[in-house]
Amino acid sequence: MKLFETIRNIWKIEDLKSRITTTLGLLLIYRLGSFVVLPGIDPTQLSALKSQTRDGVLGLLDMFSGGAFSNASIFALGIMPYISASIVIQLMGIAVPYFQRLQREGESGRRKINQITRYLTVLILVVQAPGYLTNLFNQLPDAAFVATGWSFTVTSTIILTAGTMFVMWLGERITDKGIGNGISLIIMIGIIARLPQSLFAEFISRMEAASGSGGLVMLLIEFVVLFFVFAGTIALVQGTRRIPVQYAKRIVGNKQYGGVRQYIPLKVNAAGVMPIIFAQAIMFIPVTFAGFVDSETASGFASIFANFTGVWYNVIFALMIIAFTYFYTAITINPTQMAEDMKRNGGFIPGVKPGKKTVEFLDSIMSKITLPGSVFLALVAILPAFAMMAGVDQGFAQFYGGTSLLILVGVVLDTLQQIESHLLMRHYDGLTKSGRIMGRSGGGAAIY
């Protein structure tokens, strides 16, 4: 079979085999760390915390941390503080001249930006960690704490901060020494870890709700709907609008150059999964500052963000995704640079004058295809709320769209594209018959 032949080919490439095993090893370390409970807490007394994170926005937060939140783990705060810091730094890159200068400095500027992002992550963690510990004090019985007082709070804050920084380090090692997209892979592996449990819970729920074969029929219908949502998400991630570019004929010596027509593939969703990750990270902030309250105990402004099935939560979430899609597309796709590159190489878009007119044309096309792309991205993001209204268990409903499905599809496609590029580079067949997986090379799934 072609699949087994491809696996054998992967194993023949020493560099690729080393990168895959390194990635798997680092992800295994992350998964093991999510079960290491904070010192001073009795692991047998965590039932109340697990009950709190079963539903609502805290259940979503627990999924992003791979269950570390409900395990009171040293990795409980997950990678979201780093993503929040990345959002702030990227926004400052638009408004603050210092960060704009760093962005133009190339590799040295990128290193400085990464360093500042790490410092800001630590600052966010110093604020979030006490909030998480306060939630533990409110949720867990007194018998759960072997140690209490200021010493426990200070040491636990340091451990939680160090835990997230270590997860960041794992992500960077996966990006450098593994198959890339380190941070995104860490988020994805936490989501996948919840899938078997969610699937089993949905199966039990359907069997209890309907007697006989009725439950199995409903479960089958859910799988069919999930398949179409999954197919639509893949279409969103891979959708492109091809722009023809004609290259002028040039004769240098006895050789002829140009005179051919090529196509620029402009992605419908050039921003990838970044808008939904950014929006989700911001939606977690009010709940964090409110002390990780759930939808039942939250009040006032925090109650809107604690109930992710509520109307206002989903409206705000969708609008933020649309805004972030335009923002991230604007910093990812540069029509001016594209027009200059075409002009430099003797290329032009048929019917459009080179220079300013080409820039305006490309900008107009990107605006037109980004709008439906961003709206569809927002629709996919809020689908879990509709799935829950239809009676689907919350854990399983997360795979009907939302951040979970988009990250799974996007990161898997990007990872397969990385593997395929290694195979094609060494003259092996790709992972598909066409030999080319369309990832999101223009959008960027990874966060550094």
C-alpha positions as CSV (number, residue, x, y, z in Angstrom):
1,M,0.0,0.0,0.0
2,K,1.1,3.6,-0.7
3,L,0.7,4.6,2.9
4,F,3.2,2.0,4.2
5,E,5.5,2.8,1.4
6,T,5.4,6.5,2.3
7,I,6.1,5.6,6.0
8,R,9.1,3.6,4.9
9,N,10.3,6.5,2.8
10,I,10.0,8.8,5.8
11,W,12.1,6.5,7.9
12,K,14.8,6.4,5.1
13,I,15.4,10.1,5.5
14,E,17.6,10.4,8.5
15,D,17.0,14.1,9.1
16,L,13.2,13.8,8.8
17,K,13.2,10.7,11.1
18,S,15.2,12.6,13.7
19,R,12.9,15.6,13.5
20,I,9.7,13.5,13.9
21,T,11.1,11.5,16.9
22,T,12.3,14.7,18.5
23,T,8.8,16.2,18.1
24,L,7.1,13.1,19.5
25,G,9.5,13.0,22.4
26,L,9.0,16.7,23.4
27,L,5.2,16.4,23.0
28,L,5.3,13.3,25.3
29,I,7.2,15.4,27.9
30,Y,4.5,18.0,27.7
31,R,1.7,15.4,28.2
32,L,3.5,13.9,31.2
33,G,3.9,17.3,32.7
34,S,0.2,18.0,32.5
35,F,-0.3,15.3,35.2
36,V,2.3,16.6,37.6
37,V,0.2,18.2,40.4
38,L,1.4,21.3,42.2
39,P,3.4,20.6,45.3
40,G,1.3,20.9,48.4
41,I,-2.0,19.7,46.8
42,D,-3.5,16.3,47.4
43,P,-4.2,14.8,43.9
44,T,-7.1,12.7,45.3
45,Q,-9.1,15.9,46.2
46,L,-9.4,17.4,42.7
47,S,-13.0,16.2,42.0
48,A,-14.5,19.6,42.6
49,L,-12.0,21.3,40.2
50,K,-12.7,18.7,37.5
51,S,-16.5,19.3,38.0
52,Q,-15.9,23.0,37.6
53,T,-14.1,22.6,34.3
54,R,-16.5,20.1,32.8
55,D,-18.8,22.8,31.3
56,G,-18.6,26.5,30.3
57,V,-15.6,28.6,29.3
58,L,-13.4,26.9,31.9
59,G,-14.0,23.6,30.2
60,L,-12.7,25.3,27.0
61,L,-9.7,26.7,28.9
62,D,-9.0,23.2,30.3
63,M,-9.1,21.8,26.8
64,F,-6.5,24.3,25.6
65,S,-4.2,23.2,28.4
66,G,-4.7,19.5,27.7
67,G,-6.4,18.9,31.0
68,A,-3.6,20.5,33.0
69,F,-6.0,23.1,34.4
70,S,-8.3,20.6,36.0
71,N,-5.3,18.5,37.2
72,A,-3.9,21.5,39.2
73,S,-0.8,20.8,37.2
74,I,2.5,22.7,37.0
75,F,1.4,23.4,33.4
76,A,-2.1,24.5,34.5
77,L,-1.9,28.0,32.8
78,G,-0.9,26.4,29.5
79,I,0.4,28.4,26.6
80,M,-2.3,31.0,26.4
81,P,-0.4,33.7,28.4
82,Y,2.3,33.6,25.8
83,I,-0.3,33.9,23.0
84,S,-1.8,36.9,24.9
85,A,1.6,38.5,25.1
86,S,2.2,37.8,21.3
87,I,-1.1,39.6,20.5
88,V,0.0,42.7,22.5
89,I,3.4,42.8,20.8
90,Q,2.0,42.4,17.3
91,L,-0.6,45.2,18.0
92,M,2.2,47.4,19.2
93,G,4.1,46.7,16.0
94,I,1.4,48.8,14.3
95,A,1.2,51.7,16.7
96,V,4.6,52.0,18.3
97,P,7.6,53.2,16.2
98,Y,10.1,51.3,18.2
99,F,8.5,47.9,17.4
100,Q,8.0,49.0,13.8
101,R,11.8,49.6,13.6
102,L,12.5,46.2,15.2
103,Q,10.3,44.5,12.6
104,R,12.4,46.0,9.8
105,E,15.7,44.9,11.3
106,G,15.3,41.3,10.2
107,E,16.6,38.4,12.3
108,S,18.1,40.6,15.0
109,G,14.9,42.5,15.4
110,R,12.9,39.3,15.6
111,R,15.1,38.1,18.4
112,K,14.5,41.3,20.3
113,I,10.8,41.0,19.8
114,N,10.8,37.4,21.0
115,Q,12.7,38.5,24.1
116,I,10.3,41.3,24.9
117,T,7.4,38.8,24.3
118,R,8.9,36.5,26.9
119,Y,9.2,39.2,29.5
120,L,5.6,40.3,28.9
121,T,4.5,36.6,29.3
122,V,6.2,36.5,32.7
123,L,4.4,39.6,33.7
124,I,1.0,38.2,32.6
125,L,1.8,34.9,34.5
126,V,2.6,36.8,37.7
127,V,-1.0,38.2,37.5
128,Q,-2.8,35.0,36.3
129,A,-1.1,32.6,38.7
130,P,-2.5,34.1,41.9
131,G,-5.9,34.2,40.3
132,Y,-5.7,30.5,39.5
133,L,-4.6,29.7,43.1
134,T,-7.5,31.8,44.5
135,N,-9.8,29.6,42.4
136,L,-8.2,26.5,43.9
137,F,-8.8,27.8,47.4
138,N,-12.4,28.4,46.6
139,Q,-13.1,25.1,44.8
140,L,-11.1,22.5,46.7
141,P,-11.7,21.4,50.3
142,D,-9.2,22.4,53.0
143,A,-8.1,18.8,53.2
144,A,-6.7,19.1,49.6
145,F,-4.0,21.5,50.7
146,V,-1.0,20.0,52.5
147,A,0.5,23.4,52.7
148,T,-1.1,26.9,52.9
149,G,-0.2,30.5,53.5
150,W,2.0,32.9,51.7
151,S,4.8,30.4,51.2
152,F,2.5,28.1,49.3
153,T,1.1,31.0,47.2
154,V,4.6,32.4,46.3
155,T,6.2,29.1,45.5
156,S,3.2,27.9,43.5
157,T,3.2,31.2,41.5
158,I,6.8,30.6,40.7
159,I,6.2,27.0,39.7
160,L,3.2,27.9,37.5
161,T,5.2,30.7,35.8
162,A,8.2,28.3,35.3
163,G,5.8,25.7,34.0
164,T,4.4,27.9,31.2
165,M,7.9,29.1,30.3
166,F,9.0,25.5,30.1
167,V,6.1,24.8,27.7
168,M,7.2,27.8,25.6
169,W,10.7,26.3,25.5
170,L,9.3,23.0,24.4
171,G,7.5,24.7,21.6
172,E,10.6,26.6,20.5
173,R,12.6,23.3,20.5
174,I,9.9,21.6,18.3
175,T,10.1,24.6,15.9
176,D,13.9,24.5,15.7
177,K,14.7,20.8,16.1
178,G,11.4,19.1,15.2
179,I,9.0,19.5,12.3
180,G,8.0,23.1,13.1
181,N,4.9,24.9,14.3
182,G,5.9,24.1,17.9
183,I,3.4,26.2,19.8
184,S,0.5,25.2,17.5
185,L,1.4,21.5,17.9
186,I,1.3,21.8,21.7
187,I,-2.1,23.4,21.5
188,M,-3.3,20.7,19.1
189,I,-2.0,17.8,21.2
190,G,-3.9,19.1,24.2
191,I,-7.1,19.2,22.1
192,I,-6.6,15.7,20.7
193,A,-6.0,14.3,24.2
194,R,-9.6,15.3,25.0
195,L,-11.2,13.7,22.0
196,P,-11.5,10.0,23.2
197,Q,-13.0,11.2,26.5
198,S,-15.4,13.5,24.7
199,L,-16.5,10.9,22.2
200,F,-17.1,8.3,25.0
201,A,-19.2,10.9,27.0
202,E,-21.3,11.7,23.9
203,F,-21.9,7.9,23.3
204,I,-23.0,7.4,26.9
205,S,-25.2,10.5,26.7
206,R,-27.0,9.3,23.6
207,M,-27.5,5.8,24.9
208,E,-29.1,7.2,28.1
209,A,-31.2,9.7,26.2
210,A,-32.7,7.3,23.6
211,S,-33.5,3.6,24.1
212,G,-32.6,0.9,21.6
213,S,-31.1,2.0,18.3
214,G,-32.4,5.5,18.6
215,G,-29.2,6.7,20.3
216,L,-27.0,5.1,17.7
217,V,-29.0,6.7,14.9
218,M,-28.5,10.1,16.5
219,L,-24.8,9.4,17.0
220,L,-24.5,8.5,13.3
221,I,-26.3,11.7,12.3
222,E,-23.8,13.7,14.4
223,F,-20.9,12.0,12.7
224,V,-22.3,12.8,9.3
225,V,-22.8,16.5,10.2
226,L,-19.2,16.5,11.7
227,F,-17.9,15.1,8.4
228,F,-19.4,18.0,6.4
229,V,-18.2,20.6,8.9
230,F,-14.7,19.0,8.7
231,A,-14.8,19.1,4.9
232,G,-16.0,22.7,4.9
233,T,-13.2,23.7,7.3
234,I,-10.6,22.1,5.0
235,A,-12.1,24.0,2.0
236,L,-11.8,27.2,4.0
237,V,-8.1,26.6,5.0
238,Q,-7.1,25.6,1.4
239,G,-9.3,27.9,-0.6
240,T,-7.5,30.3,-3.0
241,R,-8.1,32.9,-5.7
242,R,-5.6,32.6,-8.5
243,I,-4.4,35.8,-10.1
244,P,-2.7,35.5,-13.6
245,V,0.7,37.1,-14.0
246,Q,2.2,37.5,-17.5
247,Y,6.0,37.7,-17.7
248,A,7.4,39.6,-20.6
249,K,9.7,37.9,-23.1
250,R,13.4,38.7,-22.8
251,I,16.3,37.5,-24.9
252,V,19.7,37.5,-23.3
253,G,22.4,36.2,-25.7
254,N,21.0,33.1,-27.3
255,K,18.5,32.3,-24.5
256,Q,14.9,33.4,-24.1
257,Y,13.5,34.2,-20.7
258,G,9.9,35.0,-19.6
259,G,7.0,35.0,-22.1
260,V,5.0,32.7,-19.8
261,R,1.9,33.1,-17.7
262,Q,1.9,32.0,-14.1
263,Y,-0.6,32.4,-11.2
264,I,-0.4,33.9,-7.8
265,P,-2.6,31.9,-5.3
266,L,-4.2,34.4,-2.9
267,K,-5.7,32.5,0.0
268,V,-9.3,33.1,1.1
269,N,-8.1,32.7,4.6
270,A,-4.5,34.0,4.5
271,A,-4.5,34.5,8.3
272,G,-4.8,30.8,9.0
273,V,-5.9,29.9,12.5
274,M,-4.3,33.0,14.1
275,P,-7.4,35.2,14.3
276,I,-9.4,32.6,16.2
277,I,-6.5,31.8,18.5
278,F,-6.0,35.6,19.2
279,A,-9.7,36.2,19.7
280,Q,-10.0,33.2,22.1
281,A,-7.0,34.3,24.1
282,I,-8.6,37.7,24.6
283,M,-12.0,36.1,25.5
284,F,-10.2,34.3,28.4
285,I,-8.8,37.5,29.9
286,P,-12.0,38.8,31.7
287,V,-12.6,35.3,33.3
288,T,-8.9,35.2,34.4
289,F,-9.1,38.6,36.1
290,A,-12.4,37.6,37.7
291,G,-10.6,34.6,39.4
292,F,-11.5,31.9,36.9
293,V,-15.2,32.0,37.8
294,D,-17.7,29.8,35.9
295,S,-20.9,30.9,34.2
296,E,-23.1,30.1,37.2
297,T,-21.1,32.2,39.8
298,A,-20.0,35.0,37.5
299,S,-21.8,38.3,37.6
300,G,-21.8,41.6,35.7
301,F,-19.3,42.0,32.8
302,A,-17.5,38.7,33.6
303,S,-20.8,36.7,33.2
304,I,-20.9,37.5,29.4
305,F,-17.4,36.0,28.9
306,A,-18.0,33.1,31.2
307,N,-20.9,31.7,29.3
308,F,-19.6,30.8,25.8
309,T,-23.1,29.6,24.7
310,G,-24.6,33.0,25.4
311,V,-25.6,35.4,22.6
312,W,-23.3,38.2,23.5
313,Y,-20.3,36.0,24.0
314,N,-20.7,34.6,20.5
315,V,-21.5,37.9,18.9
316,I,-18.3,39.5,20.4
317,F,-16.3,36.4,19.6
318,A,-17.4,36.5,15.9
319,L,-16.7,40.2,15.5
320,M,-13.3,39.9,17.0
321,I,-12.4,37.0,14.7
322,I,-13.5,39.1,11.6
323,A,-11.4,42.0,12.9
324,F,-8.4,39.9,13.6
325,T,-8.6,38.2,10.2
326,Y,-8.3,41.6,8.5
327,F,-5.6,42.6,10.9
328,Y,-3.5,39.5,10.4
329,T,-4.1,39.4,6.6
330,A,-2.8,43.0,6.4
331,I,0.4,42.2,8.2
332,T,0.9,39.0,6.3
333,I,0.1,40.0,2.7
334,N,1.9,43.0,1.4
335,P,0.4,44.1,-2.0
336,T,3.1,46.8,-2.4
337,Q,5.9,44.2,-2.1
338,M,4.1,41.8,-4.4
339,A,3.7,44.5,-7.1
340,E,7.4,45.5,-6.8
341,D,8.5,41.9,-7.1
342,M,6.4,41.4,-10.2
343,K,7.8,44.6,-11.8
344,R,11.4,43.7,-10.9
345,N,11.0,40.3,-12.6
346,G,9.3,41.7,-15.7
347,G,5.8,40.5,-14.7
348,F,2.4,42.2,-14.9
349,I,-1.2,41.4,-14.4
350,P,-3.0,41.4,-17.7
351,G,-5.2,44.5,-18.1
352,V,-3.7,46.2,-15.0
353,K,-0.9,48.8,-15.2
354,P,2.3,48.0,-13.2
355,G,3.0,50.0,-10.1
356,K,0.2,51.8,-8.1
357,K,-2.6,50.3,-10.1
358,T,-1.3,46.8,-9.5
359,V,-1.1,47.5,-5.7
360,E,-4.7,48.8,-5.7
361,F,-5.9,45.8,-7.7
362,L,-4.2,43.3,-5.4
363,D,-5.5,45.2,-2.3
364,S,-9.0,45.2,-3.8
365,I,-8.9,41.4,-4.5
366,M,-7.6,40.7,-0.9
367,S,-10.4,42.8,0.6
368,K,-13.1,41.0,-1.4
369,I,-11.9,37.5,-0.6
370,T,-11.0,38.2,3.0
371,L,-14.6,39.3,3.9
372,P,-16.3,36.0,3.1
373,G,-13.3,34.1,4.5
374,S,-13.5,36.0,7.8
375,V,-17.3,35.6,8.0
376,F,-17.1,31.8,7.4
377,L,-14.2,31.6,9.9
378,A,-16.4,33.3,12.5
379,L,-19.3,31.0,11.7
380,V,-17.2,27.9,12.1
381,A,-15.9,29.4,15.4
382,I,-19.4,29.7,17.0
383,L,-20.8,26.4,15.6
384,P,-20.1,24.5,19.0
385,A,-22.8,26.7,20.6
386,F,-25.4,25.6,18.1
387,A,-24.3,22.0,18.5
388,M,-24.9,22.3,22.2
389,M,-28.3,23.7,21.6
390,A,-29.0,20.6,19.5
391,G,-28.2,18.4,22.5
392,V,-24.6,17.5,21.8
393,D,-22.4,17.1,24.9
394,Q,-20.1,20.2,25.4
395,G,-16.8,18.3,25.1
396,F,-17.8,16.7,21.8
397,A,-19.5,19.9,20.6
398,Q,-16.1,21.6,20.6
399,F,-15.1,19.4,17.6
400,Y,-18.0,20.7,15.5
401,G,-16.1,23.9,14.8
402,G,-14.6,26.5,17.0
403,T,-10.9,26.8,17.8
404,S,-10.6,23.1,18.3
405,L,-11.5,22.0,14.7
406,L,-9.7,24.9,13.0
407,I,-6.5,24.3,14.9
408,L,-6.7,20.5,14.2
409,V,-7.3,21.0,10.5
410,G,-4.8,23.9,10.1
411,V,-1.9,22.4,12.1
412,V,-2.3,18.9,10.7
413,L,-2.3,20.3,7.1
414,D,0.8,22.4,7.8
415,T,2.6,19.5,9.5
416,L,1.8,17.2,6.6
417,Q,3.1,19.9,4.2
418,Q,6.3,20.0,6.1
419,I,6.8,16.2,5.9
420,E,5.8,16.2,2.2
421,S,8.4,18.9,1.4
422,H,11.1,16.7,2.9
423,L,9.9,13.8,0.8
424,L,9.7,15.7,-2.5
425,M,13.1,17.4,-1.8
426,R,14.7,13.9,-1.8
427,H,12.7,12.8,-4.9
428,Y,10.2,10.5,-3.0
429,D,6.5,10.6,-3.7
430,G,4.4,12.9,-1.6
431,L,1.6,12.0,0.8
432,T,-1.1,12.4,-1.9
433,K,-1.5,11.3,-5.5
434,S,-1.0,14.8,-6.7
435,G,2.2,15.0,-4.6
436,R,1.2,18.3,-3.1
437,I,-0.7,19.1,0.0
438,M,-2.0,22.7,0.1
439,G,-1.2,24.0,3.6
440,R,-1.3,27.6,4.7
441,S,2.2,28.7,3.9
442,G,1.0,32.2,3.3
443,G,-0.9,32.5,6.5
444,G,1.3,30.9,9.1
445,A,-0.2,28.5,11.6
446,A,2.6,28.7,14.1
447,I,3.2,31.4,16.6
448,Y,7.0,31.9,16.1
